[in-house]
């Protein structure tokens, strides 16, 4: 039997769209063992049935009250040049394929209004988010083409630098954004594509905020003051979201949210460096950990995520926070947030902590929908 707070949370997510900023299901489908990656086709699993190998399927999306989803069209940094462009187009096509395969559940949308209409029709409104600026191969034409395919944000970097922007998890080269990097931000503003500052260095965050004409987002990042990981957002940047109008979508990734896990992950990074392995390459990291005899990964609970949400609310303000779980982008999530069905538990915990339903609605999706509408309005005037 569910608690009254859990039932209130479920009711809230039926009336207010939950917008999740980042889900890596498209890449997870491509990585299933039965898939020949050289053919670049995802497994045709039936997502209307429970998929225990994944953290996402349609029954759990429905149970979690997910009303709108940014599907990550992720490209690993080991894909470069034309190969990266090919991969991001394949990933984008896969999202459209999934929507066509499950039309009673998913609908690809391009605007905030279309997303609200899909939610009202009982569909999960599906946006695309390109993860990693290397996917445009230094071409503004490719950037514009991705917008036509439905991509509504681009993360400027992934774990490695691009030639025009520094990543949070690489050695700085550009010192933030180069002149071309600023051109990318301006072009994204012009066409109505959100600038996503997850994964980028703090210098890149500040440079992007300096030149952005519309609100920015962090699709899946948490708070640096709570857990000192470079993937998280420093307080000075969180404060700047008030003026910019942007949103930090707090993520659940254990090694970003837990201070204990940050320290553990530093041990992993040192061990990988000693072994000549690349910590920022997620595939190499997973392979290394599978054989590592070091200390076990500490467990993380839902309360740790709540700490980040409350810090972000205090520093950035209630109008500048959201959620980006990163489901199917990591192998393990916090206890209590194991898969996409667990969002009502998160909101029940916030209600128990005294958050109002209005505050929860802003966190769930109203803030991000406002940012999308602002970006669309600016682009319409250009």
N, C-alpha and C positions, 0 to 999 in steps of 0.2 A: 504494500500500500504506500502510495506516494504522500509526502508531506504537503501541507497546505501551500508552502512556498514553491514546491516543485509544480504543483497544479497551477499556481499563479504564473509561473514561468512559462509553462506550456500554453496557457491562454494568451500571454503576452506575445509569444512567437507566432500565434495564429493571426493576430491582428497587426503586428509590426514585423516587417520583413527583416530576418536575420541575414546580413550581408557578411559572408566570410571572405576575407581578402586573399586567401591563398590555399589552394588544394592541388596537390601534385598527382592526382589520379591519372591524367593522360600519360605521364611518364611511367608511373607505376604499372600501368597496363602494358606498356611497351617493354618493360623489364621482366615480365613474368617468364619463367623458364621455358615455356613452350613457344616463345616468340623468337623468330630469327631476326635479330636486330639489323642484320645487313639488308633485310627486305623492308625494314622500317615500318612494319605493320603491328598494331597493338593486338593483344589477345582479344578474341571475340567472346569474352565471358558474358554471362547473362547478369547484368547489374540489377535486374529486378529480383534476383535471388541473393541470399546472404553469401558474401564472399569473404571467408575467414582469413584469406591471405592478404586482404586489403583492409584499410581503415575506413573505406568509403564504399557504399553501395546504396542503391535507391531506398530500400527499407530503412536503413540507418539515417540517410539524409532526411527522410520524412519524420522519423522518430526524433531527430534532433531539431526539427523545426527550421531547417535551413531553407530560407526563402529565395536567396540570391547567392550565387557563387561565382567568384573569380577563379576560373580554371587556369592554372599555371600552364603556359606553353613553354616549358623549360627546355633549355639546351645546355648540356654540360660544357664547361670551358674547354674540354679536350676537343670539342667541335669548333673549328675556326674557319674563317673565310667563307667560301661558297658552301661548304658543308654545314656551317652553322645556319645559314639562310635556308638551305634545304630542310634541315631538321625543324626549324621553327615553323615553316610552312606545313610540314607534315603533322606537327603537333596541333597546329591550328585547325587543319582539316579534320583531325581526329575528333576534336570537340564538336565540330559541325556534324560529323558522322554519328556521334553519340546522341546528339539532340534529335537527329532524324530517326535514329533507332528507337528512341524512347519519347515520342512526341507528347504523350500524356503526362510526362514528368519533367522534361527539360525543354527550355526554349532559349535559343541564342538571341540576345538583345543587344542594342547598341546605345540606348539612352536611358536616363533615369526614368522617364515616363514609360518607356517600353517595359522596363523592369517592374515598375509598379503594376502595370497592366497584366504582365505575366503572373505576378504574385496573386493578383485578384482572381485570375483564371485558374489558380491552383497549380501552376507550373513553377519549377525552380528556375528563376531567371538566370541565364548563363552568360557571363561576360568572359572575355579572354584576357589574360595578363601575361605578357612576354617577360620571362625572367632572364635577364642578362643582355646588356647592350651589344655584346659581341655578335648577337644574332642579326644585326642590321649590316654588319660588315662595312662600317663607316659610310653607309649610304642613306641619305635622307629619303631617297626614292623608295628604298626597302621599308623604311619606317612608315611612310605614307601607305604603302601596300599592305602592311600589317594592320593599319587602321581599317582599311577597306575589308580585311578579313575578320574584323570584329575585335581586334586587340584594343583594349581601352586603358591599359597602363603598360609601361615598360619599366622594369627595374634596370637602372642605368648600368650596373655591373652585377656579376655574380661573385664568386669567391676569388676570382683573379681580376686584376686591372684590365681595362680596355685601353686603347691608345689615347683615349680622350677623357678618361675618368679613373680616379683611384678607388679601389675596393677596400673594404674594412679589413679584409683578411689577406692582403698582399702588401708587399713593400711599396711605399709611396713613390711615385714617379712624376705624376703631373702636378702634385701639390693641390689636388682637388679636381676642378674641371679645367680643361684647355679651352682655347677659343672655340674649337669645333664642338667641344662638349657643351658650351653655352649655346651654340647654334642648335644643338640637338634639343636642349630644354626649350628654347624659344619655338622651335618647330613643333614640338609636342604640344605646347600651349596653343599654337596657331591652329592646329588641326583638331584639338579637343581630346588629346590622349594624356592621361594623368602621368605625372612624373613620380615614379616610385623610388624612394630613397632607402629602402631596405638594402642591405648588403654593401652600401657604399661607405667610404671613409667619412669621418666627421668633417673633414675639410671639404669633401664633395658635397655633403649635406648643406654646409654653410654657403658654398658657392652657388648651388642650385637655388637656395632660398633668396640669395642676392639678386638673381636674374629672373626668377619665376614671376609671371604676371597673374597666375591663378594658383589656387591651393594645391599643395603636394600631398602625397600619401606615403606612409610606410606600410607596405602590404602585410608584412609579418616581422615585426621587430618589437623588442621590449625595452626596459629602462636600464640604462647604464649605471645609474646611481644605486639600483637594487642588486644587479648582478653585473660585475665589471667585465663584460665580454664585448669585444669590438663590434659585434653585430648589433649591439643595442644602441639606443639613442641617448646622447648626453642631455642633461637638464637644460642647458642653454638653447639647444635645438628644440626641445619640447616647448620651451617658453615661446620661441619664435613662431610656433604653430598658431598661437593666439592671433598674431598680426597677419600671418599668411592665410589663415582660414583652413589649414590642412588638418589631416587626421593621422594619428599613429595607431595602427591596427596591431594590438598586442598579440604576440605569438605564444604558443605553448611549448615550443621546442625545449626539452629539458636542459640541454647544455647552454642555452641562452638565459633561462629564467632562474636557475638555481646557483647561488654563489658556491656551494659545495661542488657542484658539477663543473662549474667554470674552472675551479682548481684542478679537478680530476682531468678535465680535458686538456689543460696545460701539460699535465704529465704525459698524456697520450701524444700530444704534439711533439714534446721533447723526445719521446721514445721513437716516434716516427722519423723525426729529423735525424736521429742517430742511426736509424736503419736505412736512411736514404729514401724514405717514402714521403709523399706530399700530403700533408694534413688537410689542406683545403680541397683536395680532390675527394669528393664524397665516396666514390667507388673504392679508391685506394684506402680511405679511412675505414670503411666497412670491412674490407678484406684484412686489413691489419688487425682490427679489433677481434675478428673471428679467431685469430691465432695468438692473440696477446695473453700473456700470463700475469699481467699487472693486476692492481686492485680492481674489484668489480665496480661497475657504474653505480653511484648512489641513486636511490629512489627519490622521485620528486612527486609531490602531491598537488592537488588542485589549489590549496591555500597559497602556494608559491605564486601561481598565476594571479590570484586575487591581490597579492601584495603589489605586483606590477600594475594592475589595473587601477588600484587606489593611488599609487604614486603618480601615474600618468594623469589621472583625474585632478590631483592636487596641483601638479606643475603646469600641464597644458590646459586643463579645464575640461569640463564635461562635454563641451561641444567639439572636442578635438581628439576623441578616442574611438577606437573600434576594435574589431577582432580579426585575426588572421591565423588560424590554427596551424597551418602547414601540415595538415593530414596527408598521409601517403608520401610525404617528403622526408620523413624520419622513421626509423624502425620502431621507436618506442615513445609514447606520450606520457604525461603525468598520470598518476593513479587518480581515477575519477574523471579523466578526460581522454580515455583510451581510443575513442573513435568518434565519428561525426554525430553519433546519436546522443552525445553527452552534453550538448549545449544547454538543455534545460537545467541540468544539475549545476552548471556554472551560474546561471541566472538565479536559481533558487538560493545559492550561497550568497550572491550579492544582495538579494532581497532580505535575507536573514541578517546581513550586515547593515541594513538600514538604507540601502539604495532605494530610491523611489522608482515607480514604474516608468515615469517620464525619463529619468536618468538612464534606466535600462534600455528604453526604446532608442535613445540617442546612441548609446553604445552599440546596440544590436545592428542598426543600419541607417538610422535617420541622418547621422553625421556624414556618412559616406555618400549617401544619395544626394545630400546637399552639395558636396564637393563635385560630384559628377555633373550636377545641374549647373554649377558655377563654371566648370570647364566648358560645357556645351554652350553656355551663354557667351562666354568670351570668344570661342571659336566662331560663333555665328556672326560676330561683329567684324571679323577680320576680312 
